[in-house]
Every structure is written in C-alpha cells, then in structure tokens.
Amino acid sequence: HTQTICVGCAPKTRDIQLPSIMVFKTVRDGERAQIIGSTGSARLVDGPSRIYVGPLEHFSKLSRYSATQKQYIRVQRSDGNIEHIPGPAVVFLDPIHMDSVEVKEIISLDADEVLVVYRREQTTGAVQRRVHRGPSLFVPSADEWLHSFVWHGGEAKNKAHKIPGALKFTRLKVIPDQFYYNVEAARTKDDALLTVKVMIFFELRDVEMMLNQTTDPIGDFINAVEADTIAFTSQLTYEEFIENSGKLNSLENYSQLQERAKAIGYEISKVVFRGYHATSRLQALHDHAVEWRTSMKVKMESEEKEQDLTDSKLLNEQQRNLLQQSLELEKKKHMFTLQQEQLVHKLKLEEEEHLEKLGRDKSKKLSELEAEKKLQEEQLAHLEELKKLGVDLTKYLLSQNPKPDQVLRVVTTGTTGPIHVHP
C-alpha cells in the first residue's frame, strides 16, 4: 500500500474560498487532522475532538496507515531520511514533514532460507554484506537493502529450457535442490545430433563463496554439464552411445560440473540421465533397427526356449530312467537283504537246535555212562565181598556166563615168540 502526497506551500489566497461564517469540525477517535492557518503555520489535532475552524484556515484529515505484526511502515521524510517502523504501528501522513508512507510486508524466512543484506556505514560510507539466516521475521533497517538474485530459469511450458534472467528472487534456498536441463546438439563420433536430457541435484554449501565467485550458479551448471555431455558423446558412435548411455548416471563422467560446483560453493550430489532425443529421420532408422533386432531377438529366444524345452524333456526322461533304475536296484538290494537275513536267521535257528540236540545227547550219554559206572562199581564191590568170603571168582563168573560169547584158539609152534592178543 503506497501513497505519496506532494506537499506545497500553504494554499494561496486566490485558491481559498473564504467562508462567510466560522465552522466546527469533528475529528473522530483514531483520526488526525491538520489545520493550516493564513500565515502558513500548521497544527495537528488528534481525535476524538471537535474544533473550530476559522474563515482563513484550511482543514484536512491526514491519511492513516496501519501495520500488523507481520508488516512494517516505511516513512520517507521531507529531509531525506528514511525510517522503518515495525508493526503493529499506526502512522499518519504529514504532508509537511513526510514525502511518502508505505506499508510493507515483513520478510518471513523458513529454516532453509537466507537473505543477503547490504548496509552502508554512515561514517565511512563503506558497504558491508551479511547473511541473515532463518527461521525469523526480518525487518530491514533504513540503511539496509537486499541482494536480488537473477539466475537462469525455466520456461513456464518447458522447464528443461533455461532462459537467462528468468529466475529472480531475494530469498536464497540452502536445502538440496534440482533442475531439469536438455543438452542440445550433442554430436556423436559418427555425426549424429542428439538432445540429451539430464536432471542435476545440487546443494549450496558456502553462501559467501557463491556470492564472491558467481552471479548465476545455474548458468555455470548448464555450461559445465554441456561440456561434459558433449565430451562424452563425441567419443562414441550413435550405437555405442545407446549401449553406454547408462553411464551418464555416474558422476565420474561430469568432472567439469563437479569442479565448477566446488569452486562456487556448491556440491553436486547426483546427475540423472532422463533419456535422449534424435532427429526424426535418425529416430526412424533407429526404430526400424530396434524393431528388426527385437524380432530377431524374439525368434532367437523362441528357438532357445524350444531347445531348452527339448533339453528339459531329455533331461527329465534321463532322470526318470535313472530313478527307475535306482528304485529297481534298491528293490533288489532290499530283497537280497531280506533273503540274507532270513538265511542267517534259519542258520542261527538250526545251529541253536543242533546245539540243543548235542546238549541233550551229551546229557543222555553222560547219564548212561554214569549209570554204567555205578553198575560196574556195584559189581566190583560185590566181587570183592565174594572174594573176601573165599569164593572162587573165576568159577563164579563162569557160572554167571556158562556160554562164552567168543572162543579164541591159538596154535603155536616151538619157535613162535610171545603172543599178544588185542581186543
């Protein structure tokens, strides 16, 4: 809200229509009036008031300017001095002592914003610069002014096309930011013209260095990325560029951009390759080649899939045969194991049965021998008793066995040696 009132001298006599009678004027509460007398002297009246105005006096109400807590009032005084009054405040435009009064907005800074403020020293006339950082509400002093940044900016319909001086501002962002840019007329080794699209991510690290080293960082970034991109494409043919275009996502291929950013207080965090454009004729040839390569690739993939399917069938059949053989072998091994276990069990049973039979026969034989021994002992004892009684044992034994079981007759000659008879 700006209103400027030029102040002249007191109204000339011919411009004043002298009233025939005196009048009373009312100045309401919150208003201020100025009364200029016939001699040119002026007096101010604040309301609420009701005053008398003489026939030769000029009465006028002063314009009122009010500022809220987020505003301030700029007063341009008639002696050349400028005064800034922070709100809330009220100022009446005094035409005698003031040239103009303006209500301006206080600059509200976020935590990621800074202002570059200049101030002229009253004594030496030297200009000093300082960086005012947010968050804060900034009211400049009367002897301070802000730095206006004028950088490359994007068009409204095409943000990737940058125009010098299109971006104007006073609040400087100090958070990571990015912008789109299209590098036009990048020529390959085989003279193909390309438009390379990139997105640059950057962050301001040193405000003072930026102010001292450049007036347009975006313009510096544009020049550097163009140099790096042209250097990259000039070493490759069109086909090689298509195959290696993914390397444009690596910061290693943007050495000039990184060096320039470091020199002006910025840091390049990332560069994203967004694609490229070629001429319509070159693009048509490329599309035809891509279509042919895609068709061949599809055929090759189809053949490979058929071969893979055939190989898979053969492999599955082979594995199935091996599995069947393995199952048969396992089955036979199992049957052999069962037969072997049955045979071992049978032999074990026969062995136990034989051992048991041998044990029984041995016991029986021992019993028989024991009984025969006992019988012989009893007969021997009986014979000894008979002998003690004087009985001729030979006759006794012959009487027990009158008929011998066997008769052995031995005929010898006079020259025959000793005779041995063996049972």
C-alpha positions in Angstrom: 0.0 0.0 0.0 1.8 3.1 -1.2 0.5 6.6 -1.2 2.6 9.6 -1.9 1.4 13.1 -1.3 3.4 16.1 -2.6 3.4 19.0 -0.3 3.5 22.5 -1.5 3.2 25.7 0.3 0.1 26.9 2.1 -2.9 27.5 -0.2 -2.8 30.8 -2.0 -5.4 33.3 -1.2 -7.0 33.1 -4.6 -7.4 29.3 -4.2 -9.2 29.7 -0.9 -12.9 30.4 -0.8 -13.3 32.3 2.5 -16.4 31.1 4.3 -18.8 33.7 5.4 -19.1 32.2 8.8 -16.8 30.0 11.1 -17.5 26.3 11.2 -16.9 23.4 13.6 -15.1 20.2 12.5 -15.2 16.8 14.2 -12.1 14.6 14.4 -13.1 11.0 15.3 -11.3 8.7 17.6 -8.3 7.2 15.8 -8.1 10.1 13.3 -5.7 13.0 12.9 -6.4 16.4 11.2 -4.1 19.2 10.0 -5.1 22.8 10.2 -3.1 25.4 8.2 -3.6 29.0 9.1 -3.5 32.1 7.0 0.2 32.6 7.8 1.1 29.1 6.6 1.6 27.6 10.1 0.2 24.2 10.7 -1.1 22.4 13.7 -2.2 18.8 14.2 -5.3 17.6 16.1 -5.9 14.1 17.3 -9.4 12.7 17.8 -11.7 12.4 19.4 -12.1 16.2 19.2 -14.4 18.9 17.9 -12.6 22.1 16.8 -13.4 25.5 15.5 -12.0 26.3 12.0 -11.7 30.0 11.2 -12.6 31.6 7.9 -8.9 31.8 6.8 -7.9 28.3 8.0 -7.6 25.2 5.8 -8.8 21.9 7.4 -7.8 18.4 6.1 -7.8 14.9 7.6 -4.5 13.0 7.3 -4.2 9.7 5.6 -3.9 6.8 8.1 -1.5 3.9 7.6 -1.5 0.9 9.9 0.8 -2.2 10.0 0.1 -5.5 11.6 2.6 -7.7 13.4 3.8 -9.1 10.1 4.2 -5.7 8.5 6.3 -2.6 8.9 5.9 1.1 7.8 8.4 2.8 5.6 8.4 6.6 6.1 10.2 8.9 3.6 10.7 12.2 5.4 11.0 15.5 3.7 14.6 16.0 5.0 15.6 12.9 3.0 15.8 10.5 6.0 14.0 7.1 5.8 12.5 5.4 8.8 11.3 1.8 9.2 8.7 1.3 11.9 7.9 -2.4 12.8 4.2 -3.3 13.3 1.9 -3.2 15.0 2.0 0.6 14.4 0.0 3.5 13.0 1.4 6.4 11.1 -0.4 9.5 9.7 0.9 11.0 6.5 2.0 14.6 7.5 2.4 16.4 4.2 4.7 19.0 5.8 7.3 16.6 7.2 6.7 13.5 5.1 7.0 12.8 1.4 5.5 9.3 1.4 4.4 6.5 3.7 4.3 2.8 2.6 3.1 -0.3 4.4 5.3 -3.3 3.6 5.3 -7.0 4.5 7.9 -8.3 6.9 10.0 -10.9 5.3 9.2 -14.3 6.8 12.2 -16.7 6.5 12.0 -20.5 6.8 14.8 -22.6 8.3 16.1 -23.4 4.8 16.2 -19.8 3.6 18.7 -16.9 3.9 18.8 -13.3 2.9 21.9 -11.4 1.7 21.7 -8.0 3.3 23.9 -4.9 2.4 24.4 -1.9 4.7 26.1 1.4 4.2 28.2 2.8 7.1 27.1 6.3 7.9 30.6 7.4 8.9 32.9 5.8 6.3 30.4 5.2 3.5 31.7 1.6 3.2 29.2 -1.1 2.2 29.1 -4.2 4.3 27.5 -7.5 3.5 26.0 -10.1 5.8 24.0 -13.3 5.5 20.8 -13.4 7.6 19.5 -17.0 8.2 16.1 -18.2 9.0 13.8 -19.1 10.7 13.0 -15.4 11.5 10.9 -12.4 10.7 13.2 -9.9 9.1 12.7 -6.1 9.1 15.5 -4.2 7.2 16.9 -1.1 8.7 16.5 2.2 6.8 20.1 1.9 5.6 19.9 -1.7 4.5 18.8 -3.3 1.2 18.6 -6.9 0.0 20.6 -8.6 -2.7 18.5 -9.5 -5.7 19.4 -12.8 -7.4 18.9 -13.0 -11.2 19.6 -16.6 -12.5 18.8 -18.8 -15.4 15.2 -20.1 -15.1 12.9 -22.4 -16.9 10.1 -21.5 -19.2 6.5 -21.9 -18.0 5.7 -24.6 -20.6 9.2 -26.2 -20.8 11.1 -26.3 -17.6 14.1 -28.0 -19.2 14.7 -25.0 -21.4 16.6 -22.4 -19.4 16.4 -18.6 -20.1 19.0 -16.1 -18.7 17.5 -13.8 -16.1 14.1 -15.7 -15.9 14.6 -16.5 -12.2 14.5 -13.5 -9.9 14.3 -13.7 -6.1 15.7 -12.4 -2.8 15.2 -15.5 -0.6 18.0 -17.9 -1.2 17.3 -21.6 -0.6 20.1 -23.6 1.2 18.5 -27.0 1.0 19.2 -29.7 -1.6 17.5 -28.8 -4.9 17.4 -29.9 -8.5 16.6 -28.8 -12.0 15.9 -30.3 -15.4 18.0 -29.5 -18.4 18.3 -30.7 -22.0 21.7 -30.6 -23.6 21.0 -29.9 -27.3 23.2 -30.5 -30.4 25.4 -33.2 -28.7 27.2 -34.7 -31.7 28.4 -38.3 -31.7 31.5 -39.6 -33.4 29.5 -40.6 -36.5 27.9 -37.1 -36.7 24.5 -37.9 -35.2 22.9 -35.0 -33.4 21.3 -35.8 -30.1 19.4 -33.9 -27.3 20.5 -35.4 -24.0 18.1 -34.9 -21.1 19.5 -34.8 -17.6 18.4 -33.9 -14.1 21.0 -32.2 -11.8 20.8 -32.5 -8.0 22.8 -29.9 -6.1 23.2 -28.3 -2.6 24.6 -24.9 -1.5 27.4 -25.4 1.0 29.1 -21.9 1.2 27.0 -18.8 0.6 29.9 -16.4 0.9 31.9 -18.3 -1.7 28.9 -18.4 -4.1 28.5 -14.6 -3.8 32.1 -14.0 -4.4 32.6 -16.4 -7.3 29.4 -16.3 -9.4 26.3 -14.3 -10.2 24.4 -17.2 -11.8 25.2 -20.7 -10.4 22.5 -22.3 -12.7 24.2 -20.8 -15.7 27.6 -22.2 -14.6 26.0 -25.6 -14.1 24.5 -25.5 -17.5 27.8 -24.6 -19.2 29.7 -27.3 -17.3 27.1 -30.1 -17.9 27.0 -29.2 -21.6 30.8 -29.5 -21.8 30.8 -32.9 -20.0 27.9 -34.3 -22.1 29.4 -33.2 -25.4 32.8 -34.7 -24.4 31.1 -38.0 -23.6 29.0 -38.2 -26.8 31.9 -37.2 -29.1 33.8 -40.3 -28.2 31.0 -42.7 -29.2 29.1 -43.6 -32.2 25.3 -43.5 -32.1 25.0 -47.2 -31.5 27.7 -47.1 -28.8 26.0 -44.1 -27.2 22.8 -46.1 -26.9 24.6 -49.0 -25.3 26.6 -46.8 -22.9 24.0 -44.2 -22.2 23.5 -45.6 -18.7 27.0 -44.3 -17.8 25.5 -40.8 -17.8 24.0 -41.6 -14.4 27.5 -41.7 -12.9 29.2 -38.6 -11.5 32.5 -39.8 -12.9 31.5 -38.5 -16.3 30.8 -35.0 -15.0 34.3 -33.8 -13.9 33.9 -30.2 -15.1 30.5 -29.9 -13.5 31.8 -31.1 -10.1 34.9 -28.8 -10.3 32.8 -25.7 -11.2 30.3 -26.5 -8.4 33.1 -26.9 -5.9 34.6 -23.6 -7.0 31.4 -21.6 -6.4 30.4 -23.2 -3.0 28.1 -25.9 -4.3 28.1 -29.7 -4.2 26.7 -31.9 -6.9 25.1 -35.0 -5.3 23.7 -36.7 -8.3 23.1 -36.5 -12.1 20.2 -38.5 -13.5 20.1 -39.4 -17.2 16.4 -38.9 -18.3 16.8 -40.1 -21.9 17.6 -38.5 -25.3 16.1 -37.3 -28.5 17.4 -37.7 -32.0 16.3 -36.3 -35.4 13.1 -37.7 -36.9 15.0 -39.5 -39.7 17.6 -40.9 -37.4 15.0 -41.9 -34.9 13.0 -43.7 -37.7 16.2 -45.6 -38.7 16.9 -46.4 -35.2 13.3 -47.6 -34.6 13.5 -49.8 -37.6 16.8 -51.3 -36.5 15.4 -51.8 -33.0 12.3 -53.4 -34.4 14.5 -55.8 -36.6 16.7 -56.6 -33.6 13.7 -57.1 -31.4 12.2 -59.5 -34.0 15.5 -61.4 -34.3 15.8 -61.5 -30.6 12.3 -62.8 -30.2 13.0 -65.6 -32.8 16.2 -66.4 -31.1 14.5 -66.5 -27.7 11.8 -68.8 -29.2 14.4 -71.1 -30.6 16.3 -71.1 -27.4 13.1 -71.9 -25.5 12.3 -74.8 -27.8 15.9 -76.1 -27.4 15.6 -75.6 -23.7 12.2 -77.5 -23.7 13.7 -80.4 -25.7 16.8 -80.5 -23.4 14.5 -80.4 -20.4 12.4 -83.3 -21.7 15.5 -85.3 -22.4 17.0 -84.5 -19.1 13.7 -85.3 -17.3 13.5 -88.6 -19.2 17.1 -89.5 -18.4 16.5 -88.6 -14.7 13.3 -90.7 -14.8 15.2 -93.7 -16.2 18.0 -93.2 -13.6 15.4 -93.0 -10.9 13.7 -96.2 -12.1 17.0 -98.0 -12.2 17.8 -96.7 -8.8 14.5 -97.9 -7.5 14.9 -101.3 -9.1 18.4 -101.6 -7.7 17.2 -100.5 -4.2 14.3 -103.1 -4.5 16.7 -105.9 -5.4 19.1 -104.8 -2.7 16.2 -104.9 -0.2 15.1 -108.4 -1.4 18.7 -109.6 -1.2 19.0 -108.2 2.3 15.7 -109.9 3.4 16.8 -113.2 1.9 20.2 -112.9 3.6 18.6 -112.1 6.9 16.2 -115.0 6.5 19.1 -117.3 5.7 21.1 -116.1 8.6 18.1 -116.5 10.9 17.5 -120.0 9.6 21.1 -121.0 10.1 21.0 -119.5 13.5 17.9 -121.5 14.4 19.4 -124.7 13.0 22.6 -124.0 14.9 20.7 -123.5 18.1 18.6 -126.6 17.5 21.8 -128.6 16.8 23.5 -127.3 19.9 20.4 -128.1 21.9 20.3 -131.6 20.5 24.0 -132.1 21.2 23.4 -130.9 24.7 20.6 -133.4 25.1 22.7 -136.3 23.6 25.6 -135.4 25.8 23.5 -135.3 28.9 21.9 -138.7 28.0 25.3 -140.2 27.2 26.7 -138.9 30.5 23.7 -140.3 32.3 24.2 -143.7 30.7 27.9 -143.7 31.4 27.2 -142.6 35.0 24.7 -145.5 35.4 27.1 -148.0 33.8 29.9 -146.8 36.0 27.7 -147.1 39.0 26.7 -150.6 38.0 30.3 -151.6 37.4 31.3 -150.2 40.8 28.5 -152.1 42.4 29.6 -155.4 40.6 33.2 -154.7 41.6 32.2 -154.2 45.2 30.1 -157.4 45.1 33.0 -159.4 43.7 35.3 -158.0 46.4 32.9 -159.1 49.0 32.7 -162.6 47.5 36.5 -162.7 47.3 36.6 -161.9 51.0 34.2 -164.7 51.7 36.6 -167.1 49.8 34.5 -167.6 46.7 36.4 -168.6 43.6 35.7 -165.6 41.4 36.6 -167.5 38.1 34.1 -170.2 38.8 31.5 -167.6 39.9 32.0 -165.6 36.7 31.7 -168.8 34.6 28.6 -169.7 36.3 27.2 -166.3 35.5 28.1 -166.7 31.9 28.2 -170.5 31.1 28.3 -169.9 27.3 31.1 -167.7 26.2 30.5 -165.0 23.7 33.6 -165.8 21.8 36.3 -168.6 21.7 39.7 -167.8 20.7 42.0 -170.7 19.7 45.8 -170.1 19.4 48.0 -172.7 17.8 51.8 -172.2 18.2 54.9 -173.9 17.3 58.0 -174.3 19.3 59.7 -171.3 17.5 56.8 -168.9 18.0 57.6 -165.9 20.1 55.4 -164.2 22.7 51.8 -164.0 21.7 49.9 -160.7 22.1 46.1 -160.6 21.9 44.4 -157.3 21.4 40.7 -156.9 21.7 
